[in-house]
Amino acid sequence: MKRIAVLLIAICAAICANGQATLSRKNLDNPEKWIKTAFGRGVVPPFSFEYDGVPSARFIRSWKYSISKTTAQGANAVQYSIIYKDPKSGLQVRAIVTGYTDTGAIEWVLRFGNAGGARTGIVSNVKTADFTIKDRAANGYSLRRLRGSNADIHDFEVVEEPLGDGQSVNLATRGGRSSDIISMPFFNLTAHGADCGLVYAIGWTGNWRADFTGGRNQCRIESGLKDASFYLEKGEDVRTPMASILFWNGSELMAGHNAFRRHVMAHHSHKVCGKPWTPLCAGLDYGDPAPCNEYTCLTDLLARGIVQRHKQLDIMPEVFWLDAGWYEPPTGPVFNGQFGWPAVGTWVVDRERYPDGFINMSNLMHSYGAQFMVWFEPERVVIGSKFATEHPEYMLRLKDLSVVKDVYKMSDSLTADMIEAYRLDRPERERMVFNLADDQAREYLCKYIGDLLEANGIDHYRQDFNLDFLDLYWATADGADRRGVTEMKYIEGLYKYWDYLLNRFPGLRIDNCSSGGRRIDLETISRAVPLWRTDYGYGEPLGYQCQTYGINMFLPQSGTACYNTDFYTARSGYSSAMVAHIPVLQGGYDAAAIRRVYDEFKAVREYFLKDFYPLSGLGDVTATDRWLAYQLDDPETHTGYLFAFRRPDCTETTYNVRLHNMDPAVRYLLVNCNTGDRLDVMGADLQNFTVTLPDAPDSILYRYERN
């Protein structure tokens, strides 16, 4: 009998050691109670890691535990700090958990710190999220996500993958950018047959991993740092990715997506005076003949002339956009004064083209009621630039790539072309990275860029980042048994840098660009808007339609460009923000047509922040011989818009759509924005509505409201 008891204890211990948390929908209307249950004393929390090779589930409940309520940022939120501390080594894990009373979402961030007197053991396999969801009525799960950005027509394409019993989906970034190519870090899990699901999102602008394993009525989520194995010195502290969960109910395809979009607008959208950023921007100049590129040939006189032409034609945008190439070139024999937009690191206004800096230009814009945004890329630094020569101690550099490959286990990711691109015996190819992981370096950058913005009357800050394999630099900087430390400190340094700018300039907005939309995640969208979400085919309307259709499944705020004034092209460039690249100093454009586009965009842009419904299926929607349609709906005012596009090779003149959130017994006013015609229709008619366009390519836009 005694042997049986010992055996049962051993079996129980094995089960507990390998267990993980199961998260419940209960008490989501009371987030304080939910947090105290999921992160309570004596339970396995919904995260995991290994300490000196031992899984945390085996020991976390025996560590010293404390919980305290903290001050949450923003309304409708409660926050707790939960600390798990190893009484032997002093390693502590602090979970900062926030619950939202209005949306029901729960989010947490882990910080690992050393409160002991000596170096800690090795922390590895860090999973910020490690938990299971269960729905008794479920008959398997499926995962819905978006492709990442790759300057491709398939950017943000919706991907649906099955998660039946034993099936899994395993995702991980490459190169150190959070939404680069592989996947956006936003996921919707649907429980089949149960009319419910979970949206899981990641806040991390570096490398992440996410593994989803299905079962008949359950699904496991494991997500965290892609690759980390490190010790901490005495007093050292690092943070990990944010995990966000939002349980949802409903049979509607977009039930979970729209619930998450509302959460994003309420709690992950930077606002000034309570308002999100939905700007109408206009570029100052673009596409000059060689050897000019980007904005390298723009001058103060020309820029002010462009601003005055906008005023003269009564097509004043809200923000004027100055992109790359405005700065002094690097010095030395490598570039010899010849440079293009990639030669970054000398953030000094080129006084030959702008004798007084930007102040005259910005003052003119302000006098006309417009604002000024300027492009920067502070992280990438080239040889001979100001940052590289004056502060080499602030730079991250690559070492021998064979060492990096061995340390960072990236042999499968590094191709011969990539190795050639990073050869260190080619000085003109040397790239350095400004080390945001270094506190002194970051503080220097904060003040330097902040002072430049202030001195030149710059209202808004645009940050780009055009460097593949940032993680190679992190790996090179990591010491032995320190893999992942540089990345964690660097990414937190990026957030601190942006937060500094936002705090110093209360009216400042940040545009987040990284070779298009390769750094979009929950942390960046909380501080910035991707006004240029893809570098795909500048002005190609079909791709813009597809990308708007996809990205709006999760994210209300983004922008792209408008290059012409016809219905088809212009509406393909509408989103919550728009960049007009219509050269007003050239002929062939009608000011009245530009004003019509601007007015129409201003009317629809706020609806992109409301509920979104795709009306033409999911998956690959790039075919040129089909229609594409979507709906923007404000459920509070019962108003909205229907967008429909007939592609150039489509032979069908009509297309049937089913509008959502229509009361079949209520009358609606339907306005054809192409012609101005007004129709009085029943809601039942809008649930099976036929759109007609006799020509292709073309677009039609309808506005509806309850009568």
VOGU-3710 file (C-alpha; in Angstrom, 3 decimals, decimal comma):
1> mkriavllia> 0,000/0,000/0,000  2,853/2,342/0,873  4,494/1,628/-2,497  1,214/2,425/-4,286  0,963/5,743/-2,436  4,532/6,627/-3,387  3,788/5,695/-6,999  0,655/7,872/-7,043  2,637/10,801/-5,618  5,278/10,319/-8,327
11> icaaicangq> 2,630/10,212/-11,070  0,968/13,347/-9,701  4,322/15,109/-9,552  5,037/14,196/-13,175  1,648/15,524/-14,307  2,134/18,763/-12,381  5,663/19,173/-13,705  4,534/18,970/-17,308  1,315/20,905/-16,890  0,427/24,367/-18,080
21> atlsrknldn> -2,291/26,834/-17,293  -5,807/26,528/-18,669  -7,436/29,909/-19,138  -11,142/30,369/-18,565  -13,727/32,765/-19,939  -15,239/33,105/-16,482  -14,941/36,445/-14,644  -13,842/38,430/-17,700  -16,441/41,006/-16,645  -14,423/41,236/-13,416
31> pekwiktafg> -10,773/41,427/-14,587  -9,428/41,789/-11,045  -10,908/38,441/-10,096  -9,723/36,877/-13,371  -6,149/38,079/-12,811  -6,078/36,882/-9,210  -7,277/33,477/-10,397  -5,027/32,978/-13,450  -1,965/34,454/-11,717  -2,911/33,359/-8,212
41> rgvvppfsfe> -0,801/31,916/-5,447  -0,165/28,202/-5,814  -1,231/27,878/-9,471  0,831/27,475/-12,631  0,649/30,884/-14,353  0,002/31,239/-18,113  3,700/31,602/-18,938  6,748/29,370/-18,667  10,533/29,247/-18,899  13,400/26,996/-17,969
51> ydgvpsarfi> 15,888/27,742/-15,209  19,128/25,807/-15,477  17,272/23,389/-17,719  14,337/22,754/-15,363  10,810/23,715/-16,578  9,222/26,450/-14,459  6,054/24,413/-13,925  8,087/22,212/-11,571  9,115/24,981/-9,190  7,205/28,235/-9,799
61> rswkysiskt> 4,555/27,462/-7,179  7,212/27,011/-4,510  8,857/30,372/-5,160  8,100/33,360/-2,978  4,905/34,985/-4,266  3,531/38,514/-3,907  0,781/40,464/-5,646  0,007/44,180/-5,513  -2,328/46,492/-7,367  -0,617/49,198/-9,398
71> taqganavqy> -1,786/52,252/-11,309  -2,957/51,324/-14,789  -2,408/53,741/-17,639  -5,600/54,768/-19,372  -9,268/54,440/-18,544  -11,229/51,230/-18,023  -8,162/49,301/-16,927  -6,924/47,573/-13,793  -3,350/46,430/-13,300  -1,513/44,101/-10,954
81> siiykdpksg> 2,152/43,351/-10,377  2,804/39,704/-9,492  6,310/38,691/-8,420  7,673/35,138/-8,316  11,086/35,021/-6,601  13,546/32,170/-6,240  14,599/32,227/-2,547  17,960/30,637/-3,435  19,368/32,588/-6,375  17,349/35,800/-6,170
91> lqvraivtgy> 16,035/35,462/-9,724  12,601/37,005/-9,882  9,939/37,084/-12,550  7,576/40,012/-12,448  4,328/39,773/-14,389  2,643/43,121/-15,046  -0,939/42,132/-15,867  -3,596/44,529/-17,149  -7,308/43,799/-17,469  -9,708/45,961/-19,451
101> tdtgaiewvl> -13,230/46,377/-18,123  -14,657/47,689/-21,411  -13,273/45,164/-23,898  -12,584/42,125/-21,706  -8,992/41,816/-22,926  -6,171/40,704/-20,634  -2,514/41,554/-21,311  0,747/40,861/-19,548  4,471/41,528/-19,809  7,188/39,568/-18,004
111> rfgnaggart> 10,340/41,095/-16,564  13,234/38,913/-15,415  15,422/40,499/-12,740  18,284/39,537/-10,487  17,619/40,586/-6,883  20,331/38,309/-5,518  23,956/38,910/-4,677  25,549/36,957/-7,532  25,014/35,987/-11,145  21,842/33,972/-11,793
121> givsnvktad> 21,599/30,600/-13,434  20,626/30,241/-17,094  17,128/31,354/-18,124  15,988/29,817/-21,409  12,981/28,775/-23,497  11,078/31,878/-22,391  7,388/31,658/-23,286  5,528/34,791/-22,316  2,367/32,848/-23,088  1,981/29,147/-22,367
131> ftikdraang> -1,613/28,101/-21,786  -4,527/26,062/-23,075  -8,061/27,159/-23,898  -10,918/24,672/-23,768  -14,431/24,774/-25,170  -16,524/21,673/-24,520  -18,684/22,249/-27,592  -15,702/22,695/-29,901  -15,005/20,235/-32,687  -11,490/21,354/-33,474
141> yslrrlrgsn> -10,036/24,818/-34,004  -8,718/26,910/-36,851  -6,218/29,771/-36,942  -6,715/32,948/-38,950  -3,782/35,335/-39,407  -2,167/37,655/-41,969  0,992/37,355/-44,007  3,678/39,865/-43,132  4,997/42,668/-45,307  7,339/41,795/-48,175
151> adihdfevve> 6,723/44,601/-50,704  4,471/42,082/-52,428  0,899/42,028/-53,718  0,222/39,333/-51,104  1,203/41,565/-48,167  -1,339/41,130/-45,320  -3,160/38,343/-47,155  -5,494/36,369/-44,900  -4,226/32,874/-44,093  -6,497/30,223/-42,561
161> eplgdgqsvn> -4,987/27,038/-41,132  -6,683/24,042/-39,486  -5,933/23,102/-35,887  -7,704/19,817/-35,495  -6,715/17,147/-33,023  -2,920/16,899/-33,100  -2,458/19,540/-35,793  -0,110/22,452/-35,158  0,997/25,727/-36,690  4,508/26,905/-35,849
171> latrggrssd> 5,539/30,450/-36,684  8,654/32,521/-36,053  10,054/35,764/-37,375  13,363/36,215/-39,159  15,736/39,130/-39,170  14,572/40,958/-36,051  11,509/42,762/-37,471  8,136/41,791/-36,046  5,939/41,670/-39,171  8,550/40,896/-41,813
181> iismpffnlt> 7,331/38,437/-44,488  6,342/35,428/-42,373  3,325/36,600/-40,409  1,749/39,538/-38,662  1,752/38,950/-34,862  -2,054/38,881/-34,586  -3,999/35,609/-34,476  -7,658/34,628/-34,280  -8,463/31,140/-32,984  -11,973/29,907/-33,795
191> ahgadcglvy> -13,576/26,999/-31,947  -15,633/25,133/-34,536  -19,190/24,408/-33,466  -18,893/26,533/-30,314  -19,477/30,067/-31,750  -16,506/31,431/-29,820  -12,784/31,900/-29,972  -9,750/33,852/-28,838  -7,675/36,610/-30,416  -4,038/36,385/-29,376
201> aigwtgnwra> -1,650/39,257/-30,156  2,039/39,887/-29,544  3,672/43,159/-28,587  7,326/42,796/-29,557  9,260/44,611/-32,272  11,985/41,986/-32,507  11,995/38,234/-33,039  9,065/36,242/-31,686  7,782/32,697/-31,932  4,249/31,349/-31,686
211> dftggrnqcr> 3,135/27,711/-31,674  -0,499/26,641/-31,800  -1,459/23,014/-31,161  -5,037/21,874/-31,649  -7,166/19,226/-30,025  -10,776/18,184/-30,346  -12,028/20,665/-27,772  -8,880/22,478/-26,748  -5,970/24,439/-28,166  -2,572/25,202/-26,677
221> iesglkdasf> -0,745/28,499/-27,290  3,003/28,828/-26,690  4,595/32,132/-27,598  7,564/34,223/-26,588  11,168/35,036/-27,418  12,393/33,237/-30,505  15,784/32,349/-29,094  17,099/33,230/-25,654  19,424/31,578/-23,147  20,997/33,948/-20,671
231> ylekgedvrt> 22,107/34,736/-17,156  21,582/38,065/-15,394  24,172/40,008/-13,470  23,419/41,411/-10,027  20,741/44,122/-10,319  20,125/43,460/-14,022  16,581/43,458/-15,401  15,133/42,645/-18,849  11,655/42,548/-20,352  10,027/40,119/-22,775
241> pmasilfwng> 7,198/40,340/-25,358  3,703/41,458/-24,402  0,948/38,838/-24,578  -2,643/39,918/-25,265  -5,737/37,722/-25,171  -9,322/38,566/-25,978  -12,031/35,913/-25,701  -14,981/36,454/-28,039  -18,402/34,966/-28,740  -20,545/34,874/-31,862
251> selmaghnaf> -21,119/32,965/-35,077  -20,270/35,933/-37,307  -16,941/35,609/-39,163  -15,818/39,042/-37,981  -17,066/38,794/-34,383  -13,606/38,303/-32,922  -11,851/40,541/-35,425  -14,112/43,512/-34,792  -13,951/42,989/-31,027  -10,165/43,175/-31,302
261> rrhvmahhsh> -10,307/46,240/-33,577  -12,404/48,016/-30,926  -9,868/47,035/-28,271  -7,053/48,426/-30,423  -8,855/51,738/-30,891  -9,632/51,989/-27,176  -6,261/50,962/-25,744  -3,576/50,633/-28,431  -4,008/53,770/-30,479  -1,912/56,824/-29,610
271> kvcgkpwtpl> -4,228/59,805/-29,296  -3,710/63,544/-28,976  -6,539/65,362/-27,205  -8,476/62,096/-27,345  -8,286/61,807/-31,131  -6,513/59,120/-33,181  -4,372/60,071/-36,163  -6,018/59,809/-39,592  -3,971/62,288/-41,640  -4,302/63,391/-45,233
281> cagldygdpa> -0,666/63,767/-46,263  0,988/65,097/-49,401  4,562/64,462/-50,472  6,693/67,518/-51,129  8,490/66,009/-54,111  9,293/62,588/-55,487  10,677/60,971/-58,609  13,101/63,597/-59,893  15,382/62,491/-62,765  18,739/60,814/-62,138
291> pcneytcltd> 21,021/61,294/-60,329  18,333/62,512/-57,927  16,495/59,903/-55,888  13,788/60,162/-53,268  14,076/63,771/-51,973  17,804/64,301/-52,541  17,250/67,194/-54,990  14,560/69,034/-53,054  15,475/72,574/-51,957  13,906/75,049/-49,574
301> llargivqrh> 12,775/77,243/-52,468  11,197/74,340/-54,352  9,512/72,977/-51,219  7,957/76,335/-50,397  6,811/76,617/-54,001  5,043/73,257/-53,711  3,361/74,371/-50,491  2,232/77,624/-52,125  0,901/75,722/-55,156  -1,262/73,574/-52,854
311> kqldimpevf> -2,611/76,742/-51,268  -3,220/78,360/-54,655  -5,179/75,343/-55,899  -7,102/75,013/-52,611  -5,895/71,448/-52,083  -4,057/71,977/-48,797  -3,270/68,652/-47,052  -3,159/68,291/-43,291  0,473/67,121/-43,270  3,324/67,755/-45,695
321> wldagwyepp> 5,675/64,797/-45,965  9,448/65,137/-46,434  11,058/61,753/-46,966  14,640/60,512/-47,254  17,573/62,484/-48,626  17,389/65,862/-46,866  20,572/65,461/-44,795  24,257/66,113/-45,373  26,198/63,315/-47,096  28,786/61,223/-45,242
331> tgpvfngqfg> 32,426/62,290/-45,456  35,516/60,368/-46,486  36,693/58,430/-49,544  33,963/55,783/-49,568  31,124/58,071/-50,637  33,178/61,100/-51,704  30,207/63,408/-51,349  28,035/61,303/-53,659  25,159/59,656/-51,912  21,546/58,674/-52,116
341> wpavgtwvvd> 18,866/58,195/-49,534  20,510/55,058/-48,009  23,564/57,005/-46,774  22,268/57,682/-43,276  23,838/58,601/-39,969  24,482/62,322/-40,442  21,298/63,908/-39,151  22,221/67,463/-40,098  20,017/69,489/-42,457  21,842/70,026/-45,758
351> rerypdgfin> 22,521/73,776/-45,583  23,407/73,974/-49,262  19,795/73,176/-50,129  18,196/74,522/-46,945  20,295/77,548/-45,870  18,169/78,246/-42,786  17,220/74,656/-42,046  13,539/73,779/-42,295  12,183/76,652/-40,251  11,068/78,813/-43,209
361> msnlmhsyga> 9,365/75,848/-44,820  7,608/74,753/-41,641  6,523/78,309/-40,812  4,895/78,587/-44,239  3,051/75,309/-43,747  1,859/76,394/-40,311  0,615/79,710/-41,699  -1,618/77,732/-44,057  -2,904/75,446/-41,300  -0,808/72,423/-42,324
371> qfmvwfeper> 1,783/70,445/-40,360  5,210/69,091/-41,209  6,520/65,501/-41,001  10,118/64,458/-41,688  11,711/61,066/-42,351  14,476/59,646/-40,144  16,292/56,330/-39,944  18,420/56,650/-36,812  19,159/52,979/-36,211  20,989/52,267/-39,479
381> vvigskfate> 24,362/54,020/-39,706  26,859/54,045/-42,601  30,608/54,491/-42,570  31,780/58,110/-42,694  28,584/59,503/-41,195  28,423/61,798/-38,159  27,212/59,114/-35,759  29,807/56,599/-36,987  32,782/58,969/-36,720  31,878/60,949/-33,602
391> hpeymlrlkd> 30,403/58,135/-31,516  31,804/54,774/-32,595  31,211/53,545/-29,044  27,449/53,745/-29,684  27,568/51,397/-32,680  26,775/47,698/-32,996  28,981/46,030/-35,637  29,131/42,592/-37,177  31,969/40,208/-36,523  32,891/37,196/-38,613
401> lsvvkdvykm> 29,653/35,716/-39,931  30,790/32,153/-39,398  30,871/32,894/-35,673  27,454/34,516/-35,796  26,005/31,536/-37,661  27,383/29,142/-35,067  26,266/31,182/-32,068  22,864/32,122/-33,355  21,994/28,921/-35,209  21,043/30,815/-38,356
411> sdsltadmie> 22,806/28,662/-40,953  19,501/27,886/-42,675  18,582/31,559/-42,915  21,881/32,914/-44,255  22,265/32,569/-48,013  25,392/33,223/-50,061  23,899/36,533/-51,228  23,321/37,637/-47,650  26,848/36,731/-46,607  28,219/38,669/-49,579
421> ayrldrpere> 26,064/41,675/-48,655  27,579/41,770/-45,174  31,226/41,192/-46,079  33,414/43,393/-43,917  36,205/43,743/-46,513  33,914/45,990/-48,552  33,869/49,297/-46,599  31,084/50,838/-48,649  28,902/47,936/-47,577  29,620/48,244/-43,893
431> rmvfnladdq> 26,443/48,801/-41,934  26,397/49,739/-38,304  23,423/49,865/-35,972  22,916/52,573/-33,379  22,849/50,658/-30,119  19,515/51,391/-28,462  20,377/48,723/-25,887  22,941/51,132/-24,427  21,366/53,667/-22,048  23,959/56,352/-22,714
441> areylckyig> 23,635/55,953/-26,486  19,856/56,114/-26,330  19,868/59,217/-24,150  22,209/60,920/-26,622  19,896/60,019/-29,516  16,808/61,227/-27,639  18,223/64,673/-27,053  19,880/64,974/-30,457  16,774/64,133/-32,489  14,473/65,988/-30,083
451> dlleangidh> 16,524/69,156/-30,415  16,559/68,815/-34,203  12,760/68,499/-34,304  12,330/71,533/-32,086  14,818/73,760/-33,922  13,261/73,058/-37,327  9,579/73,306/-36,471  8,933/69,642/-37,274  5,510/68,531/-36,057  5,599/64,789/-36,729
461> yrqdfnldfl> 8,333/62,166/-36,801  8,599/59,392/-39,407  10,935/56,503/-38,520  12,073/53,976/-41,098  14,354/50,952/-40,743  15,793/49,310/-43,869  18,115/46,593/-42,655  17,634/42,850/-42,909  19,005/40,655/-40,149  19,186/43,102/-37,306
471> dlywatadga> 19,385/39,985/-35,151  22,892/39,314/-36,485  24,037/42,494/-34,753  22,314/41,476/-31,539  23,892/38,031/-31,684  27,341/39,507/-32,269  26,965/41,734/-29,209  25,741/38,932/-26,932  28,436/37,348/-24,787  28,693/33,705/-23,792
481> drrgvtemky> 25,496/32,467/-22,155  23,859/35,845/-22,882  21,846/35,026/-26,015  18,839/37,319/-26,286  19,944/39,977/-23,782  20,974/42,566/-26,395  17,689/42,113/-28,264  15,590/42,534/-25,127  17,420/45,695/-24,089  17,450/47,051/-27,648
491> ieglykywdy> 13,718/46,620/-28,193  12,898/48,177/-24,839  15,306/50,978/-25,776  13,334/51,588/-28,970  10,136/51,973/-26,914  11,858/54,331/-24,484  13,144/56,432/-27,384  9,670/56,788/-28,906  8,138/57,456/-25,489  10,682/60,202/-24,898
501> llnrfpglri> 9,665/61,960/-28,127  5,951/61,591/-27,367  6,406/62,959/-23,852  8,659/65,845/-24,882  6,311/66,905/-27,699  2,697/66,308/-26,563  1,287/66,973/-30,046  3,803/64,785/-31,866  2,698/61,774/-33,888  4,993/58,972/-35,036
511> dncssggrri> 4,782/57,262/-38,411  6,157/53,727/-38,169  7,821/52,517/-41,352  10,295/49,689/-41,798  10,784/48,909/-45,486  7,034/49,336/-45,531  5,125/47,546/-42,788  7,725/45,204/-41,306  7,540/46,442/-37,727  3,834/46,315/-36,951
521> dletisravp> 2,900/44,770/-33,610  0,920/45,626/-30,494  3,680/47,794/-29,017  4,360/49,853/-32,149  0,697/50,504/-32,957  0,302/51,803/-29,397  2,763/54,588/-30,210  2,668/55,030/-33,972  0,672/54,590/-37,176  2,070/52,787/-40,251
531> lwrtdygyge> 1,264/55,488/-42,813  3,249/53,620/-45,475  2,371/50,029/-44,703  4,069/48,439/-47,735  6,774/49,208/-50,270  4,846/47,249/-52,887  4,357/48,726/-56,397  4,016/52,428/-55,704  0,544/53,347/-56,893  -0,519/49,911/-58,194
541> plgyqcqtyg> -4,238/49,941/-57,274  -5,043/46,228/-57,259  -2,387/45,477/-54,654  -3,534/48,393/-52,515  -7,095/47,023/-52,563  -5,901/43,591/-51,432  -3,716/45,003/-48,661  -6,514/47,222/-47,319  -8,799/44,200/-47,404  -6,349/42,096/-45,392
551> inmflpqsgt> -4,829/44,428/-42,817  -8,227/45,684/-41,699  -9,075/42,218/-40,418  -7,112/43,191/-37,297  -5,868/46,777/-37,525  -8,044/49,871/-38,002  -5,189/52,348/-38,520  -2,855/52,254/-41,504  -2,111/54,240/-44,622  -1,080/53,918/-48,228
561> acyntdfyta> -0,795/56,191/-51,245  -2,998/57,797/-53,861  -1,423/58,542/-57,239  -4,399/59,558/-59,368  -7,909/60,979/-59,168  -10,081/58,421/-60,994  -12,518/56,487/-58,793  -10,722/53,152/-59,204  -7,208/54,359/-58,371  -8,090/56,910/-55,708
571> rsgyssamva> -10,364/54,618/-53,683  -7,766/51,860/-53,859  -5,573/54,208/-51,793  -8,138/55,075/-49,133  -7,630/53,830/-45,590  -7,715/55,554/-42,224  -4,809/57,636/-43,567  -3,667/58,539/-47,072  -0,552/59,924/-48,731  -1,254/61,899/-51,918
581> hipvlqggyd> 1,556/61,607/-54,446  0,030/63,783/-57,142  2,713/66,090/-58,629  1,013/69,466/-58,508  3,865/71,205/-60,329  3,272/69,081/-63,427  0,465/69,253/-65,941  -2,269/66,721/-66,500  -4,049/67,085/-63,171  -7,246/68,929/-62,456
591> aaairrvyde> -7,434/70,712/-59,113  -11,190/70,148/-58,868  -10,651/66,393/-59,247  -7,987/66,429/-56,531  -10,364/68,333/-54,221  -13,075/65,750/-54,886  -10,697/62,938/-53,877  -9,617/64,804/-50,749  -13,202/65,540/-49,709  -14,308/61,953/-50,291
601> fkavreyflk> -11,355/60,569/-48,338  -12,102/62,899/-45,415  -15,700/61,652/-45,391  -14,787/57,944/-45,241  -11,560/57,814/-43,212  -13,098/57,669/-39,738  -15,233/54,716/-40,822  -12,047/52,659/-41,220  -11,820/52,921/-37,422  -15,238/51,292/-36,983
611> dfyplsglgd> -16,314/47,717/-37,801  -14,944/46,082/-40,940  -16,546/43,347/-43,053  -14,886/41,616/-46,034  -17,548/40,795/-48,614  -15,552/38,819/-51,197  -14,203/35,866/-49,250  -10,742/35,394/-47,737  -7,390/34,093/-48,883  -5,825/35,072/-52,197
621> vtatdrwlay> -7,938/37,925/-53,589  -5,380/39,197/-56,113  -7,027/37,944/-59,334  -7,624/40,658/-61,949  -10,821/39,027/-63,264  -12,941/39,382/-60,143  -14,768/41,888/-57,953  -13,605/42,929/-54,508  -15,929/44,521/-51,962  -15,896/45,422/-48,299
631> qlddpethtg> -18,098/47,261/-45,792  -17,281/49,821/-43,089  -20,008/50,033/-40,448  -20,589/52,233/-37,420  -22,942/50,185/-35,213  -23,662/53,155/-32,942  -24,915/55,563/-35,635  -26,174/52,861/-38,035  -24,232/54,452/-40,877  -21,460/53,163/-43,087
641> ylfafrrpdc> -19,934/52,690/-46,518  -19,811/49,969/-49,143  -16,697/49,854/-51,352  -16,756/47,748/-54,519  -14,084/47,366/-57,211  -14,504/45,750/-60,622  -11,021/44,684/-61,698  -9,686/45,246/-65,252  -10,223/41,678/-66,551  -13,577/41,101/-64,850
651> tettynvrlh> -16,354/40,381/-67,373  -19,244/40,485/-64,901  -21,015/43,845/-64,772  -22,915/43,029/-61,537  -21,942/41,710/-58,140  -24,123/40,599/-55,224  -23,143/41,511/-51,675  -24,630/40,907/-48,237  -24,284/43,915/-45,981  -23,896/43,236/-42,281
661> nmdpavryll> -25,637/44,774/-39,262  -28,722/45,642/-41,318  -32,158/45,550/-39,683  -34,360/43,918/-42,345  -37,488/45,743/-41,122  -35,933/49,252/-41,159  -35,694/51,672/-44,090  -32,272/52,976/-45,135  -31,112/55,860/-47,277  -28,517/54,651/-49,780
671> vncntgdrld> -26,439/57,293/-51,595  -24,444/56,477/-54,718  -21,280/58,544/-54,220  -20,403/58,259/-57,912  -23,602/59,902/-59,167  -25,260/61,414/-56,089  -28,391/59,297/-56,668  -30,385/58,545/-53,501  -32,332/55,363/-52,909  -34,856/54,490/-50,196
681> vmgadlqnft> -34,429/50,772/-49,468  -35,320/48,249/-46,813  -32,645/46,630/-44,688  -33,737/43,273/-46,117  -32,795/44,523/-49,583  -29,289/45,387/-48,386  -28,809/41,840/-47,156  -28,873/40,815/-50,821  -27,804/43,864/-52,784  -26,618/44,012/-56,392
691> vtlpdapdsi> -23,834/46,381/-57,378  -23,507/47,381/-61,028  -20,548/48,815/-62,931  -20,722/48,758/-66,759  -16,993/49,395/-67,270  -13,770/47,879/-65,972  -11,690/48,800/-64,148  -13,958/50,956/-62,015  -15,190/51,442/-58,479  -18,452/52,346/-56,835
701> lyryern> -18,960/53,747/-53,342  -22,251/53,789/-51,437  -23,049/55,539/-48,196  -25,951/54,284/-46,080  -27,841/55,506/-43,032  -31,075/54,642/-41,285  -34,059/56,710/-42,379
//
